[in-house]
Amino acid sequence: MEFAIGNIPRKPSVVIQPRKGLFQLDLRSVWQYRELLYFLVWRDVIVRYKQTAIGAAWVILQPLITMLIFTLIFGKLAKIPSDGIPYPVFAFSALLPWSYFAQALARSSSSVVGSSNLVTKIYFPRLLIPLAASVAPVVDLIFSFLTLLALMAWFKIMPTWGLLALPLFLGLAIMTALAVGLWSSALNVRYRDVGSIMPFLIQVWMYASPVAYPVSMVPERWRLLYSLNPMAGVIEGFRWALLGKKSPDFIVMAVSSAVVLALLAGGIVYFKRMERTFADVI
């Protein structure tokens, strides 16, 4: 089809057609629509802080209160070891990536259903929706990171050169949230039970991750199985980069990273396969 402007024929810049193969993912269109990604992220940030009484303070209070509860129950009463690090800093350094992951997963899981008005009316790469939902909570993580720096200064813990590796582990955290979010958001369109069960799953997942306890507490014979949890490697990496603790368990980090890549690749294929039915089912 061609469109004419005056006497000058013009071909359409976007051709919408079904994919011809399972792995024809058209990821280049995500880059072409990067400005839309920016506006979707900005929209999520504005909606989160609009008409709030305490605004960004809640982003700091939530992990801070959780850290105080963990310190009282796990640090003081249960006497769980913290690898020689003051327990409040030990717990908060893990709550930093975990709080991001929990928010990103909760938002991305309901992102496609919540954007039904966009999905049913205009064309754009649907992959941008869970991607924006996974990126937006990074703003909250930045506020929490400043709180952690203040907490480290209080306990006289100086950052090490490992801090330079923090962006790598942040990228791994974003990939983890996106990988799981792609699966859950696509499934949530067809099975709304996914949105209902996700808060419970996130809560259980936290206790299955080394947030309140170190990986060293996991028996050696279960360590490989435990490392299949992708957040285990993320949290271990954050603690090492931020606190300069002893070298992390690289086997745990390597296996967790491999699981993340596998989940992400499979999530993209599954999401792209299911997106053709989003407008009809949603």
C-alpha positions as CSV (number, residue, x, y, z in Angstrom):
1,M,0.0,0.0,0.0
2,E,1.2,3.5,-0.8
3,F,0.1,6.9,0.5
4,A,0.3,10.0,-1.7
5,I,1.1,13.5,-0.5
6,G,0.3,15.7,-3.4
7,N,1.8,14.0,-6.4
8,I,4.6,12.3,-4.3
9,P,4.0,8.7,-3.5
10,R,5.1,7.7,0.0
11,K,5.5,4.2,1.4
12,P,4.4,3.6,5.0
13,S,7.3,3.6,7.5
14,V,5.9,0.7,9.6
15,V,4.5,-2.5,8.1
16,I,2.5,-4.6,10.6
17,Q,2.6,-8.3,9.7
18,P,2.6,-11.6,11.5
19,R,6.0,-13.2,12.3
20,K,7.0,-16.0,10.1
21,G,9.0,-18.0,12.7
22,L,9.3,-18.7,16.4
23,F,12.5,-16.7,16.8
24,Q,11.7,-13.8,14.5
25,L,11.4,-11.5,17.5
26,D,11.8,-8.0,15.8
27,L,13.7,-6.6,18.8
28,R,15.0,-3.8,16.6
29,S,11.6,-2.1,16.9
30,V,12.1,-1.7,20.7
31,W,15.1,0.5,19.9
32,Q,13.1,2.4,17.3
33,Y,10.4,3.1,19.9
34,R,12.9,4.1,22.6
35,E,11.3,7.5,23.1
36,L,8.0,5.8,23.9
37,L,9.9,3.7,26.5
38,Y,11.1,6.9,28.1
39,F,7.6,8.3,28.4
40,L,6.2,5.0,29.8
41,V,8.9,5.0,32.5
42,W,8.3,8.7,33.2
43,R,4.5,8.0,33.4
44,D,5.1,5.2,36.0
45,V,7.3,7.4,38.1
46,I,4.9,10.3,38.1
47,V,1.9,8.1,38.9
48,R,3.8,6.6,41.8
49,Y,4.6,9.9,43.5
50,K,1.5,11.9,42.4
51,Q,-0.7,13.0,45.3
52,T,1.3,11.2,47.9
53,A,1.5,12.6,51.5
54,I,5.2,11.8,52.1
55,G,6.3,11.1,48.5
56,A,9.8,9.7,48.1
57,A,10.1,9.3,51.9
58,W,8.0,6.1,51.7
59,V,10.7,4.6,49.4
60,I,13.2,5.0,52.2
61,L,10.9,4.1,55.1
62,Q,9.7,0.8,53.7
63,P,13.2,-1.0,53.5
64,L,14.3,0.9,56.6
65,I,11.4,-0.5,58.7
66,T,11.9,-3.9,57.3
67,M,15.6,-3.7,58.2
68,L,14.8,-2.8,61.8
69,I,12.4,-5.8,62.0
70,F,15.0,-8.1,60.5
71,T,17.6,-6.8,62.9
72,L,15.4,-7.4,65.9
73,I,14.2,-10.8,65.0
74,F,17.0,-12.4,63.0
75,G,20.0,-10.4,64.2
76,K,19.2,-10.1,68.0
77,L,16.8,-12.9,68.8
78,A,17.8,-15.6,66.3
79,K,21.5,-14.6,66.3
80,I,21.9,-15.3,62.6
81,P,25.4,-14.6,61.4
82,S,26.1,-11.7,59.1
83,D,29.7,-12.5,57.8
84,G,31.3,-10.1,60.2
85,I,29.2,-7.1,59.0
86,P,26.9,-5.1,61.3
87,Y,23.5,-6.8,60.8
88,P,21.6,-3.6,60.0
89,V,24.0,-2.9,57.1
90,F,24.0,-6.6,56.1
91,A,20.2,-6.7,55.9
92,F,19.8,-3.3,54.2
93,S,22.3,-4.1,51.5
94,A,20.2,-7.1,50.5
95,L,16.9,-5.3,50.9
96,L,18.2,-2.7,48.3
97,P,18.1,-5.1,45.3
98,W,15.2,-7.1,46.8
99,S,12.9,-4.1,47.2
100,Y,13.7,-3.2,43.6
101,F,13.0,-6.7,42.3
102,A,9.7,-7.0,44.3
103,Q,8.4,-3.7,43.0
104,A,9.5,-4.3,39.4
105,L,8.0,-7.8,39.4
106,A,4.7,-6.7,40.9
107,R,4.4,-3.8,38.4
108,S,5.5,-5.8,35.3
109,S,3.2,-8.7,36.1
110,S,0.1,-6.4,35.9
111,S,1.6,-4.0,33.3
112,V,0.0,-5.4,30.1
113,V,-3.5,-5.8,31.7
114,G,-3.1,-2.3,33.2
115,S,-2.3,-0.9,29.8
116,S,-5.3,-2.4,28.0
117,N,-6.3,1.0,26.5
118,L,-3.0,1.3,24.7
119,V,-2.8,-2.4,23.7
120,T,-6.2,-2.4,22.0
121,K,-6.0,0.9,20.2
122,I,-2.5,1.6,18.8
123,Y,0.5,-0.3,17.5
124,F,3.8,-0.3,19.3
125,P,6.1,-3.1,20.5
126,R,4.3,-4.6,23.5
127,L,7.6,-5.6,25.0
128,L,8.0,-1.9,26.0
129,I,5.3,-2.3,28.6
130,P,6.9,-4.8,31.0
131,L,10.3,-3.3,30.1
132,A,9.2,0.1,31.3
133,A,7.6,-1.4,34.5
134,S,11.0,-3.1,35.2
135,V,13.1,0.0,34.7
136,A,10.9,2.6,36.6
137,P,11.6,1.2,40.2
138,V,15.3,2.0,39.6
139,V,14.4,5.6,40.8
140,D,13.3,4.1,44.1
141,L,16.5,2.1,44.3
142,I,18.6,5.3,44.0
143,F,16.8,6.9,47.0
144,S,17.4,3.7,49.0
145,F,21.0,3.6,48.0
146,L,21.6,7.0,49.5
147,T,20.1,5.8,52.7
148,L,22.5,2.8,52.7
149,L,25.5,5.1,52.2
150,A,24.4,7.0,55.3
151,L,24.0,3.8,57.2
152,M,27.5,2.6,56.1
153,A,28.9,6.0,57.3
154,W,27.2,5.5,60.7
155,F,28.9,2.1,61.1
156,K,32.2,3.4,59.7
157,I,32.1,1.0,56.7
158,M,34.0,2.4,53.7
159,P,33.1,1.4,50.2
160,T,35.8,-0.5,48.3
161,W,36.8,-0.8,44.6
162,G,34.1,-3.4,44.3
163,L,31.6,-0.5,44.1
164,L,32.7,-0.1,40.4
165,A,31.0,-3.5,39.7
166,L,27.7,-2.4,41.1
167,P,26.2,-1.3,37.7
168,L,26.8,-4.9,36.5
169,F,24.8,-6.3,39.4
170,L,22.1,-3.7,38.9
171,G,21.9,-4.7,35.3
172,L,21.6,-8.3,36.4
173,A,18.8,-7.3,38.8
174,I,16.9,-5.5,36.0
175,M,17.3,-8.5,33.7
176,T,16.0,-10.8,36.5
177,A,12.9,-8.7,37.1
178,L,12.3,-8.4,33.3
179,A,12.8,-12.1,32.7
180,V,10.2,-13.1,35.3
181,G,8.0,-10.2,34.4
182,L,7.7,-11.2,30.8
183,W,6.5,-14.6,31.7
184,S,4.0,-13.4,34.4
185,S,2.7,-10.4,32.4
186,A,1.9,-12.6,29.4
187,L,0.3,-15.3,31.6
188,N,-1.7,-12.7,33.5
189,V,-3.5,-11.6,30.3
190,R,-4.9,-15.1,29.9
191,Y,-5.0,-16.2,33.5
192,R,-5.9,-13.4,36.0
193,D,-5.0,-15.7,38.9
194,V,-1.4,-14.8,38.2
195,G,-2.0,-11.2,39.4
196,S,-3.6,-12.5,42.6
197,I,-0.9,-15.0,43.5
198,M,2.0,-12.8,42.7
199,P,2.2,-10.9,46.1
200,F,2.3,-14.3,47.9
201,L,4.9,-15.6,45.5
202,I,7.1,-12.5,46.1
203,Q,6.8,-12.9,49.9
204,V,7.8,-16.6,49.7
205,W,10.6,-15.8,47.3
206,M,12.1,-13.3,49.7
207,Y,12.6,-16.0,52.4
208,A,14.1,-18.3,49.8
209,S,16.7,-15.6,49.0
210,P,19.7,-14.6,51.1
211,V,18.2,-11.4,52.4
212,A,18.0,-12.1,56.2
213,Y,20.8,-14.7,56.2
214,P,24.1,-15.3,54.3
215,V,24.6,-17.9,51.6
216,S,27.2,-19.5,53.8
217,M,24.4,-20.8,56.0
218,V,23.1,-23.0,53.1
219,P,24.6,-26.5,53.4
220,E,27.2,-27.2,50.8
221,R,25.2,-30.1,49.3
222,W,22.3,-27.8,48.6
223,R,24.3,-24.9,47.4
224,L,24.0,-25.7,43.7
225,L,20.2,-26.2,43.9
226,Y,20.0,-23.0,45.9
227,S,21.8,-21.1,43.3
228,L,19.0,-21.8,40.8
229,N,17.3,-18.9,42.5
230,P,18.4,-16.0,40.3
231,M,18.1,-13.5,43.1
232,A,20.8,-15.4,45.1
233,G,23.5,-14.2,42.7
234,V,22.1,-10.7,42.5
235,I,22.1,-10.2,46.3
236,E,25.5,-11.8,46.8
237,G,26.9,-9.5,44.1
238,F,25.3,-6.4,45.7
239,R,26.8,-7.3,49.2
240,W,30.2,-7.9,47.7
241,A,30.2,-4.7,45.7
242,L,28.8,-2.5,48.4
243,L,30.4,-3.9,51.6
244,G,33.6,-5.3,50.4
245,K,32.8,-8.6,52.2
246,K,34.8,-11.7,51.4
247,S,34.7,-12.9,47.8
248,P,31.2,-14.1,47.0
249,D,30.4,-17.7,46.0
250,F,31.2,-17.4,42.3
251,I,29.5,-20.8,41.6
252,V,26.2,-19.4,43.0
253,M,26.6,-16.2,41.0
254,A,27.5,-18.0,37.8
255,V,24.6,-20.5,38.0
256,S,22.1,-17.7,39.0
257,S,23.3,-15.6,36.0
258,A,22.9,-18.5,33.6
259,V,19.3,-19.0,35.0
260,V,18.6,-15.3,34.4
261,L,19.8,-15.5,30.8
262,A,17.7,-18.6,30.1
263,L,14.6,-17.1,31.7
264,L,15.1,-13.9,29.8
265,A,15.5,-15.6,26.4
266,G,12.6,-17.9,27.0
267,G,10.5,-15.0,28.4
268,I,11.1,-12.9,25.2
269,V,10.1,-15.8,22.9
270,Y,7.0,-16.6,25.0
271,F,5.9,-13.0,25.3
272,K,6.3,-12.3,21.6
273,R,4.4,-15.5,20.8
274,M,1.5,-14.5,23.0
275,E,1.3,-10.8,22.2
276,R,-0.6,-11.4,19.0
277,T,-3.6,-12.4,21.2
278,F,-3.3,-9.7,23.8
279,A,-5.8,-7.3,22.1
280,D,-8.4,-10.1,21.7
281,V,-8.1,-11.6,25.2
282,I,-7.5,-8.5,27.3
